[in-house]
Amino acid sequence: MAAGMLRSDVLVVGAGPVGALLACILARAGRSVLLAERGRLRPDADANPDTRGYALSAGSVMLFEDLGYWPALMPFAAPIREIHVSREGTLGTVFMDSDSQGIRALGQVVPAARIDALLAGELARAGVRVLEETGFENLSAAKRGRRQAVVAGPDGDQRISARLIVAADGIHSAARAAAGIQVLRRRYDADALVFDVRPARAHRGRAFERFTPEGPLALLPQSDDRMNVVWVAPAEVCDRRQQLGDLDRLAELQQRFGWRLGRLQTAGGPVGRFPLEQLRARSLYAERLALVGNVAHALHPVAGQGLNLSLRDVAALAAGILRADDPGAREVLAAYAAAREADIGRVAAATDFLARGMLADGGLIRHVLGAGMWMLDRLEPLRRFFATEAMGLQPQPRHLLRELPAARKAPPRREASR
Ligand SMILES: Cc1cc2nc3c(=O)[nH]c(=O)nc-3n(C[C@H](O)[C@H](O)[C@H](O)COP(=O)(O)OP(=O)(O)OC[C@H]3O[C@@H](n4cnc5c(N)ncnc54)[C@H](O)[C@@H]3O)c2cc1C
């Protein structure tokens, strides 16, 4: 049963961190925004099952700061002061610290659940009309400067007419498929197990990335004494590790990671599991439709870059929309795509190189790390990569943020128009 037509300037499909943040920015700048989310928003961080801690770049933190959102995240954020990169079976370690880079931190780790909770509150404050439990179903062709989407919610099907539809519905995007945008996709034949541990020794802001024959293993500091573990391995190994009791899983982790943080102890909490894929959309836009975040590009988590890259999509698309009278005009979308191609291509290629190249038996890292510490200290390109990309220090082009003054200053606004 169709429940009539809703209208807005912009329809955002998907209330993950990317869609929700974009919707907040646009609504604060006075655009009418509808947000359709297949599931429910997650205002309660403690009830959120997402176990990930996101390593945010300086640029991403700057975006949250400029929007006035950082004070709410800061109490839960852990600065990364040092990064240690090593490979199982070799002695070398690549080491970076914030002091030698002349900065306060190499990044900040914030629990995904805290970002979800922040944005759930900000969506309401910004006046975004959110349709929860409402999944995108289909699209019609653009007509007279608008495009219609059909969404299915608790009251049946609903048509929404918008000048721009933004697909932010994640890697398996139905909106991208309905627009006929093709993707290049590759499974990594690996999943990530993500959970917290409590090391006996204080982490002191240290982050560890260890390359093992099965896949990378990262330990990221948290704002308390815990560390967030991202442990990548083939699916059958993840199956077995998931079935282990906490203590047996920890013993195996300890064997892989070593003793530099003393005994690793359980921190309670669930073990999350994430299948890993690489995806790149062949185009970032179609008629009156734009792709952002995981819909446009999904990356291996080895370098902690996916959300950082996606937030740069958000800043670029928001800047273009806020400069234009018509948010879905072809020039706006083409300029957005042109502005994003190089960054996406560079980060996707570097991440894939790390994920695959470092694993291969004859891979670069083996020779590099095997050669010993003296050589690593001189290996500036690798050091720079980890300092600028691996933990997401790639600076947010400040000019993108300057395009958002309306979003920064606008008072909370009324609900989106019907
Ligand atoms: C293990 C792991 C660790 C990571 N660590 C980092 C890190 O440290 N730093 C970093 O920068 N990045 C990291 N990432 C990447 C980061 O998770 C992604 O970049 C980010 O989740 C992308 O957000 P998104 O909003 O685009 O997509 P998603 O988070 O997938 O959100 C999509 C939303 O769309 C909704 N949806 C789906 N289908 C529909 C539909 N048909 N209709 C309506 N709504 C729909 C979903 O319910 C969901 O809410 C990591 C990823 C993994 C897997």
The ligand as a Gaussian input file, in Angstrom:
#p B3LYP/6-31G(d) Opt

LIG

0 1
 C       37.024000      -3.894000      11.179000
 C       36.936000      -2.491000      10.640000
 C       37.658000      -1.472000      11.243000
 C       37.614000      -0.176000      10.725000
 N       38.371000       0.785000      11.315000
 C       38.418000       2.026000      10.769000
 C       39.249000       3.029000      11.338000
 O       39.959000       2.807000      12.324000
 N       39.265000       4.270000      10.760000
 C       38.517000       4.548000       9.648000
 O       38.584000       5.672000       9.136000
 N       37.696000       3.606000       9.102000
 C       37.630000       2.360000       9.629000
 N       36.803000       1.416000       9.083000
 C       35.934000       1.780000       7.930000
 C       34.558000       2.307000       8.378000
 O       33.909000       1.330000       9.136000
 C       33.682000       2.661000       7.168000
 O       34.386000       3.548000       6.356000
 C       32.381000       3.303000       7.599000
 O       31.591000       2.378000       8.315000
 C       31.576000       3.750000       6.382000
 O       30.358000       4.275000       6.845000
 P       29.083000       4.388000       5.905000
 O       28.122000       5.267000       6.636000
 O       29.498000       4.745000       4.522000
 O       28.520000       2.897000       5.769000
 P       27.850000       1.977000       6.876000
 O       28.498000       2.172000       8.180000
 O       27.844000       0.598000       6.284000
 O       26.342000       2.507000       6.988000
 C       25.368000       2.221000       6.000000
 C       23.991000       2.459000       6.612000
 O       23.000000       2.260000       5.587000
 C       21.937000       1.474000       6.107000
 N       21.300000       0.768000       4.972000
 C       21.730000      -0.332000       4.306000
 N       20.883000      -0.649000       3.305000
 C       19.872000       0.243000       3.361000
 C       18.692000       0.441000       2.587000
 N       18.355000      -0.371000       1.554000
 N       17.862000       1.471000       2.908000
 C       18.182000       2.324000       3.948000
 N       19.290000       2.174000       4.713000
 C       20.130000       1.154000       4.415000
 C       22.603000       0.540000       7.103000
 O       21.663000       0.036000       8.041000
 C       23.639000       1.484000       7.731000
 O       23.087000       2.194000       8.807000
 C       36.817000       0.109000       9.585000
 C       36.069000      -0.914000       8.985000
 C       36.141000      -2.200000       9.495000
 C       35.354000      -3.297000       8.806000

